Amino acid sequence: MRIIKKVSINSLSEIKPRILNWAQQFEEVAWLDSNNFKDNHSTFKAVLAVDAFTAIRTDSFNAFEKLEEYQTTTKDWLFGYLTYDLKNDVENLTSSNFDGLNFPDLQFFQPKKIFFFSETEVEIHYLNMVDDELESDWKTILNTAISETLGNDDSVSICLRTSKDAYFEKIDAMLKHIERGDIYEANFCQEFYAENIAIDPINTFLHLNKISLSPFATFLKFTDMYALSASPERYLKKTGAAVISQPIKGTAKRLLNPSEDKKMIEQLQSDPKERSENIMITDLVRNDLSRIAKKGTVTVEELCKVYTFEQVHQMISTIRCEVKESISPVEIIKNSFPMGSMTGAPKVSAMKIIEQLEDAKRGLYSGAVGYFTPAGDFDFNVVIRSILYNEAKKYVSFSVGGAITAKSIPESEYEECLLKARAMRTVLES
């Protein structure tokens, strides 16, 4: 049972850095922030969950089965992540590429303390065992100092796991797979990393969030493992019987001149290659959702709509369905995991080729971060535009990728990767 209290606030933007700094005393922290993005599907502006009462941590073997047991037994708020490598629990696949982060494949926790934010109010949910701490905690939060600096004291020297020449060789190999008919689209990713480095996770996140203002921003901490995400993409959300997925495929850079920037939107909207990428993945998601949907309920609410973010323009589609009550929340996720926007089509063939050609294990990158409600609803992002950090190993990583189709021009794909990497690189090297 939880005690619930509502408190008025003057400004969400003013309280954010205070409560995030206060939260760092705990080993488990999940901060999810919409950054006031106009999204018809969001449930709240932001949420903070801290301090595990119970938790689950596992590798990919029977991971979804273990998560389902944990979720149905707990029947409470749960926050955590699913790595891309849970694909090995869904299909007969493996992950053997280099892994510098060594994050567990799945982690979730049941928080003792949760804060749900609107622009003018916070609703605080504390487990009964800690309800006597609520008043003092809130006073401490209001008096917590705000750091004046964003980023790190020292710049980070970024290395590429895949050289530029190797990138072109691998794209050429992927195009040959497409020519042979093995696949017709695949998402190829590359890792940027730094070793023997210490960063300030909270200030790094605040800097990344400030220049990105993405709708699925996340600060996630499990002891010494951090995900600092500026993701613009929703993977999957369930509200009652309704489930939506919002895959991103199609990217264009922002321009300073407003009229030129508007032209970029128009070009992206009409670009046949970008539209074909998006439509292929939309069709894949429709197929995934049809496995768990009531017959005839899978619909495309929006197709190839361009949304504008601080760093880039993105083409997004929204697919919706209705599910039967007999299908569990975890089963819904398992039947669509990993998300089509980060794999390709056909999905299993694409994942096999991705494993052969990529140089790094994806881990949490292109996985998902989110939450379950006590009623079994959920909302998860796609872990892209994210900095991952293993503090114990002093290893920092971020990855970027893009969809490769028969119409792909390797040089253009490489430039798109650099565009997507810009925000993370700026934050770490500044």
C-alpha positions as CSV (number, residue, x, y, z in Angstrom):
1,M,0.0,0.0,0.0
2,R,1.1,3.6,-0.7
3,I,0.3,6.9,0.9
4,I,-0.4,9.6,-1.6
5,K,0.0,13.3,-1.2
6,K,-0.3,16.2,-3.6
7,V,1.9,19.3,-3.4
8,S,1.8,22.5,-5.4
9,I,4.9,23.7,-7.2
10,N,5.7,27.0,-8.9
11,S,7.6,25.6,-11.8
12,L,8.5,22.1,-13.0
13,S,11.7,23.3,-14.7
14,E,12.8,24.8,-11.4
15,I,12.2,21.7,-9.4
16,K,13.9,19.3,-11.9
17,P,17.5,19.8,-11.0
18,R,16.8,19.9,-7.3
19,I,15.0,16.6,-7.2
20,L,17.5,14.9,-9.5
21,N,20.4,16.0,-7.3
22,W,18.5,14.8,-4.2
23,A,17.8,11.4,-5.9
24,Q,21.5,10.7,-6.3
25,Q,21.7,9.3,-2.7
26,F,19.8,6.2,-3.9
27,E,21.2,3.2,-5.7
28,E,18.1,3.0,-8.0
29,V,16.9,6.0,-9.8
30,A,14.5,6.4,-12.7
31,W,13.6,9.9,-14.1
32,L,11.4,10.0,-17.2
33,D,10.7,13.4,-18.7
34,S,8.5,14.5,-21.6
35,N,10.1,18.0,-21.7
36,N,6.6,19.4,-22.3
37,F,6.5,17.8,-25.8
38,K,3.1,18.0,-27.4
39,D,2.2,14.3,-27.4
40,N,-1.4,13.2,-27.2
41,H,-0.4,9.9,-25.7
42,S,1.6,11.0,-22.6
43,T,0.3,10.3,-19.2
44,F,2.3,12.8,-17.2
45,K,4.9,15.5,-17.6
46,A,7.6,13.7,-15.7
47,V,8.1,11.0,-13.1
48,L,10.8,10.2,-10.6
49,A,11.1,6.8,-8.9
50,V,13.8,6.0,-6.3
51,D,15.0,3.4,-3.8
52,A,14.2,-0.2,-4.5
53,F,12.0,-2.2,-2.2
54,T,12.2,-5.2,-4.5
55,A,14.1,-5.8,-7.7
56,I,14.8,-8.2,-10.6
57,R,18.1,-8.5,-12.4
58,T,18.8,-11.3,-15.0
59,D,20.4,-12.3,-18.2
60,S,18.4,-13.1,-21.3
61,F,17.7,-16.8,-20.5
62,N,13.9,-17.0,-19.8
63,A,14.1,-13.3,-19.1
64,F,10.5,-12.5,-20.1
65,E,9.2,-15.4,-18.1
66,K,11.0,-14.1,-15.0
67,L,9.8,-10.6,-15.7
68,E,6.2,-11.8,-16.1
69,E,6.4,-13.6,-12.7
70,Y,7.8,-10.5,-11.1
71,Q,5.3,-8.1,-12.6
72,T,2.2,-10.2,-11.8
73,T,3.4,-11.0,-8.3
74,T,4.3,-7.5,-7.4
75,K,1.3,-5.7,-9.0
76,D,2.9,-2.3,-8.2
77,W,4.8,0.4,-10.1
78,L,8.0,-1.1,-11.7
79,F,10.7,0.9,-13.5
80,G,13.6,-0.5,-15.5
81,Y,15.0,-1.5,-18.8
82,L,15.0,-4.3,-21.4
83,T,18.3,-4.6,-23.5
84,Y,18.3,-5.4,-27.2
85,D,19.9,-8.7,-26.4
86,L,16.7,-10.1,-25.0
87,K,16.2,-11.0,-28.6
88,N,18.0,-14.2,-27.6
89,D,15.1,-15.0,-25.4
90,V,12.5,-14.4,-28.1
91,E,14.3,-16.1,-31.0
92,N,17.1,-18.7,-31.4
93,L,19.8,-16.0,-31.6
94,T,23.1,-15.1,-29.8
95,S,25.1,-12.0,-28.9
96,S,28.9,-12.5,-29.1
97,N,30.2,-9.1,-30.1
98,F,32.5,-7.0,-27.9
99,D,30.7,-5.6,-24.8
100,G,32.5,-2.8,-22.9
101,L,29.5,-1.9,-20.6
102,N,28.5,-5.3,-19.2
103,F,25.0,-4.2,-18.2
104,P,22.7,-7.1,-17.1
105,D,20.2,-7.9,-19.9
106,L,17.2,-6.9,-17.8
107,Q,16.7,-4.9,-14.6
108,F,13.5,-3.6,-12.9
109,F,12.8,-2.3,-9.4
110,Q,9.8,-1.5,-7.3
111,P,10.4,1.9,-5.8
112,K,9.7,3.0,-2.3
113,K,9.2,6.6,-3.4
114,I,7.6,8.0,-6.6
115,F,6.9,11.6,-7.7
116,F,4.5,12.3,-10.6
117,F,4.8,15.8,-12.0
118,S,2.4,18.1,-13.8
119,E,3.4,21.7,-14.5
120,T,2.0,23.0,-11.3
121,E,1.7,20.0,-9.0
122,V,3.5,16.9,-7.8
123,E,1.7,13.7,-6.7
124,I,3.9,11.8,-4.2
125,H,3.4,8.0,-3.7
126,Y,5.3,6.5,-0.8
127,L,5.2,2.9,0.4
128,N,3.8,2.7,3.9
129,M,7.1,1.6,5.4
130,V,8.6,5.0,4.5
131,D,5.6,7.3,4.6
132,D,7.0,9.0,7.7
133,E,9.9,10.3,5.5
134,L,7.6,12.1,3.0
135,E,7.4,15.5,4.6
136,S,11.1,15.8,5.5
137,D,12.1,14.5,2.0
138,W,10.1,17.2,0.3
139,K,11.6,19.9,2.5
140,T,15.1,18.6,1.7
141,I,14.3,18.6,-2.1
142,L,13.1,22.2,-2.0
143,N,16.4,23.2,-0.2
144,T,18.7,21.1,-2.4
145,A,21.4,23.1,-4.2
146,I,21.4,23.4,-8.0
147,S,24.7,22.8,-9.8
148,E,25.7,25.9,-11.9
149,T,27.7,23.9,-14.4
150,L,26.5,21.3,-17.0
151,G,28.6,18.6,-18.4
152,N,32.0,17.4,-17.1
153,D,35.1,19.0,-15.6
154,D,37.2,17.3,-18.3
155,S,36.4,16.7,-21.9
156,V,36.2,13.1,-23.1
157,S,38.2,11.8,-26.0
158,I,35.8,9.8,-28.2
159,C,36.9,6.7,-30.2
160,L,35.1,4.9,-33.0
161,R,34.6,1.1,-32.6
162,T,34.1,0.9,-36.4
163,S,36.5,2.9,-38.7
164,K,35.1,4.9,-41.5
165,D,36.6,2.5,-44.1
166,A,35.2,-0.5,-42.2
167,Y,31.8,1.2,-42.1
168,F,31.6,1.4,-45.9
169,E,32.8,-2.2,-46.2
170,K,30.0,-3.4,-43.9
171,I,27.3,-1.3,-45.6
172,D,28.5,-2.8,-48.9
173,A,28.1,-6.3,-47.4
174,M,24.6,-5.4,-46.1
175,L,23.6,-4.1,-49.6
176,K,24.7,-7.4,-51.1
177,H,22.4,-9.2,-48.6
178,I,19.6,-6.9,-49.8
179,E,20.4,-7.6,-53.5
180,R,20.2,-11.3,-52.8
181,G,16.9,-11.0,-51.1
182,D,18.0,-12.0,-47.6
183,I,16.5,-8.8,-46.2
184,Y,15.0,-5.7,-47.6
185,E,15.9,-3.4,-44.7
186,A,18.2,-3.5,-41.7
187,N,19.3,-1.0,-39.0
188,F,23.1,-0.9,-38.9
189,C,24.7,0.7,-35.8
190,Q,28.2,1.7,-34.7
191,E,29.6,2.5,-31.3
192,F,31.4,5.5,-30.1
193,Y,33.2,5.0,-26.8
194,A,35.8,6.2,-24.2
195,E,37.8,4.1,-21.7
196,N,39.3,5.0,-18.3
197,I,37.2,8.0,-18.0
198,A,35.0,9.4,-15.2
199,I,32.0,11.6,-16.0
200,D,29.4,13.3,-13.8
201,P,26.2,11.5,-14.7
202,I,23.7,14.0,-13.5
203,N,25.4,17.1,-15.1
204,T,26.0,15.1,-18.3
205,F,22.3,14.2,-18.4
206,L,21.2,17.8,-17.7
207,H,23.4,19.1,-20.5
208,L,22.2,16.5,-22.9
209,N,18.6,17.2,-22.0
210,K,19.0,20.9,-22.3
211,I,20.2,20.8,-25.9
212,S,17.8,18.0,-27.0
213,L,14.5,18.5,-25.1
214,S,13.3,15.1,-26.3
215,P,9.9,13.6,-25.3
216,F,11.3,10.4,-23.8
217,A,14.3,11.7,-21.9
218,T,15.6,9.3,-19.2
219,F,18.0,9.4,-16.4
220,L,18.4,5.8,-15.2
221,K,20.7,4.6,-12.4
222,F,21.3,1.1,-11.1
223,T,24.1,1.4,-8.6
224,D,27.1,2.2,-10.9
225,M,25.4,1.8,-14.2
226,Y,23.7,4.7,-15.9
227,A,21.6,5.4,-19.0
228,L,21.4,9.1,-19.9
229,S,18.9,9.3,-22.7
230,A,17.5,12.0,-25.0
231,S,15.3,9.6,-26.9
232,P,12.7,11.0,-29.3
233,E,11.1,7.6,-29.8
234,R,8.3,5.7,-28.1
235,Y,8.5,1.9,-28.5
236,L,5.3,0.7,-27.0
237,K,2.5,2.0,-24.7
238,K,-0.5,0.1,-23.2
239,T,-3.5,1.9,-21.7
240,G,-6.3,-0.5,-20.8
241,A,-6.9,-2.6,-23.9
242,A,-5.3,0.0,-26.2
243,V,-1.7,-0.5,-27.4
244,I,0.3,2.0,-29.6
245,S,3.7,1.9,-31.1
246,Q,5.5,4.9,-32.7
247,P,8.5,3.9,-34.8
248,I,10.9,6.5,-36.2
249,K,12.4,6.1,-39.6
250,G,13.5,9.1,-41.6
251,T,15.9,11.9,-40.4
252,A,16.7,15.4,-41.6
253,K,19.0,18.0,-40.1
254,R,17.8,21.2,-38.5
255,L,18.9,24.5,-40.2
256,L,19.2,27.9,-38.5
257,N,17.3,29.8,-41.2
258,P,13.6,29.2,-40.5
259,S,12.6,29.1,-44.2
260,E,15.4,26.7,-45.1
261,D,14.5,24.6,-42.0
262,K,10.9,24.5,-43.3
263,K,12.2,23.3,-46.7
264,M,14.0,20.5,-44.9
265,I,10.7,19.3,-43.4
266,E,9.1,19.4,-46.8
267,Q,12.0,17.5,-48.4
268,L,11.8,14.8,-45.7
269,Q,8.1,14.5,-46.0
270,S,8.3,13.8,-49.7
271,D,11.6,11.9,-49.8
272,P,10.8,8.5,-51.4
273,K,13.7,6.7,-49.7
274,E,12.8,8.0,-46.2
275,R,9.1,7.2,-46.7
276,S,9.8,3.7,-48.0
277,E,12.0,3.1,-44.9
278,N,9.2,4.3,-42.6
279,I,6.5,2.4,-44.4
280,M,8.5,-0.9,-44.3
281,I,8.9,-0.6,-40.6
282,T,5.3,0.4,-40.1
283,D,4.2,-2.7,-41.9
284,L,6.6,-4.8,-39.7
285,V,5.1,-3.3,-36.5
286,R,1.6,-3.9,-37.8
287,N,2.6,-7.6,-38.3
288,D,4.1,-7.7,-34.7
289,L,1.0,-6.3,-33.1
290,S,-1.3,-8.5,-35.1
291,R,0.0,-11.4,-33.0
292,I,-1.6,-10.1,-29.9
293,A,-4.4,-7.8,-31.2
294,K,-8.1,-8.5,-31.4
295,K,-8.9,-9.3,-35.0
296,G,-9.4,-6.3,-37.2
297,T,-8.2,-3.7,-34.6
298,V,-4.6,-3.0,-36.0
299,T,-4.8,0.5,-37.6
300,V,-2.3,3.1,-38.6
301,E,-3.3,6.4,-36.9
302,E,-0.5,8.5,-38.5
303,L,1.8,7.5,-41.4
304,C,5.1,9.2,-42.1
305,K,4.3,12.4,-40.1
306,V,7.3,14.7,-39.6
307,Y,8.0,15.9,-36.0
308,T,10.6,18.5,-35.2
309,F,13.1,18.2,-32.4
310,E,16.0,20.4,-31.2
311,Q,18.6,18.5,-33.2
312,V,16.8,16.9,-36.1
313,H,13.5,16.4,-37.9
314,Q,12.1,12.9,-37.7
315,M,9.4,10.9,-39.6
316,I,7.1,9.0,-37.2
317,S,4.2,6.7,-37.7
318,T,1.7,5.7,-35.0
319,I,0.2,2.1,-35.1
320,R,-2.6,1.2,-32.7
321,C,-4.5,-2.0,-31.7
322,E,-6.7,-3.4,-29.1
323,V,-5.6,-6.5,-27.1
324,K,-7.6,-9.2,-25.2
325,E,-7.6,-9.1,-21.4
326,S,-6.2,-12.7,-21.4
327,I,-2.9,-11.5,-22.9
328,S,-0.5,-10.3,-20.2
329,P,1.5,-7.0,-20.4
330,V,4.8,-8.8,-20.6
331,E,3.5,-11.1,-23.4
332,I,2.5,-8.0,-25.4
333,I,6.1,-6.7,-25.2
334,K,7.7,-10.0,-25.9
335,N,5.7,-10.4,-29.1
336,S,7.0,-7.2,-30.5
337,F,10.5,-7.2,-29.1
338,P,13.0,-5.9,-30.2
339,M,11.3,-3.0,-31.9
340,G,11.2,-3.0,-35.7
341,S,12.8,0.4,-36.1
342,M,16.0,-0.9,-34.6
343,T,16.1,-4.3,-36.4
344,G,14.8,-4.4,-40.0
345,A,12.7,-6.7,-42.1
346,P,12.3,-9.6,-42.2
347,K,13.1,-9.1,-38.5
348,V,14.9,-12.4,-37.6
349,S,17.1,-12.4,-40.8
350,A,17.9,-8.7,-40.2
351,M,19.0,-9.5,-36.6
352,K,21.3,-12.3,-37.7
353,I,23.0,-10.1,-40.3
354,I,23.3,-7.2,-37.8
355,E,25.1,-9.6,-35.4
356,Q,27.5,-10.6,-38.1
357,L,28.4,-7.1,-39.3
358,E,28.3,-4.9,-36.2
359,D,31.4,-4.6,-34.0
360,A,29.8,-4.1,-30.6
361,K,27.1,-5.7,-28.6
362,R,24.2,-3.3,-28.4
363,G,23.2,-4.1,-24.9
364,L,20.9,-1.4,-23.6
365,Y,21.3,0.7,-26.8
366,S,18.2,0.0,-29.0
367,G,16.6,-1.6,-26.0
368,A,13.9,0.1,-24.0
369,V,13.4,2.0,-20.7
370,G,10.1,2.5,-19.0
371,Y,7.6,1.4,-16.4
372,F,4.6,-0.8,-15.5
373,T,1.7,0.5,-13.5
374,P,-0.1,-1.5,-10.8
375,A,-2.9,-2.2,-13.3
376,G,-0.6,-3.6,-15.8
377,D,-0.3,-0.6,-18.2
378,F,3.1,0.4,-19.4
379,D,5.1,2.9,-21.5
380,F,8.6,2.3,-22.9
381,N,10.9,4.4,-25.0
382,V,13.5,3.3,-27.5
383,V,17.1,3.7,-26.2
384,I,18.6,5.9,-28.9
385,R,20.5,9.3,-28.6
386,S,21.7,8.0,-25.3
387,I,25.0,8.0,-23.3
388,L,25.6,4.7,-21.4
389,Y,28.1,4.7,-18.5
390,N,29.6,2.0,-16.4
391,E,31.1,3.9,-13.5
392,A,33.0,0.9,-12.0
393,K,34.6,0.1,-15.4
394,K,35.1,3.8,-16.3
395,Y,33.6,3.1,-19.7
396,V,31.4,5.5,-21.6
397,S,29.5,4.5,-24.8
398,F,26.9,5.8,-27.2
399,S,25.8,4.3,-30.5
400,V,24.0,5.5,-33.6
401,G,22.6,3.8,-36.6
402,G,20.4,4.1,-39.6
403,A,18.2,2.0,-41.9
404,I,19.9,0.5,-44.9
405,T,17.8,-0.2,-47.9
406,A,18.4,-0.9,-51.6
407,K,18.3,2.9,-52.2
408,S,20.9,3.7,-49.5
409,I,24.0,5.7,-50.4
410,P,26.8,4.7,-48.0
411,E,28.2,8.3,-47.8
412,S,24.8,9.7,-46.9
413,E,24.2,7.0,-44.3
414,Y,27.5,7.8,-42.7
415,E,26.7,11.5,-42.6
416,E,23.3,10.7,-41.0
417,C,25.1,8.7,-38.3
418,L,27.4,11.7,-37.5
419,L,24.3,14.0,-37.3
420,K,22.6,11.6,-34.8
421,A,25.9,11.4,-32.8
422,R,26.3,15.2,-32.6
423,A,24.4,15.9,-29.3
424,M,26.1,13.1,-27.3
425,R,29.5,14.0,-28.7
426,T,29.0,17.7,-27.9
427,V,28.0,16.9,-24.3
428,L,31.0,14.6,-23.7
429,E,33.7,16.6,-25.5
430,S,32.6,20.1,-24.4
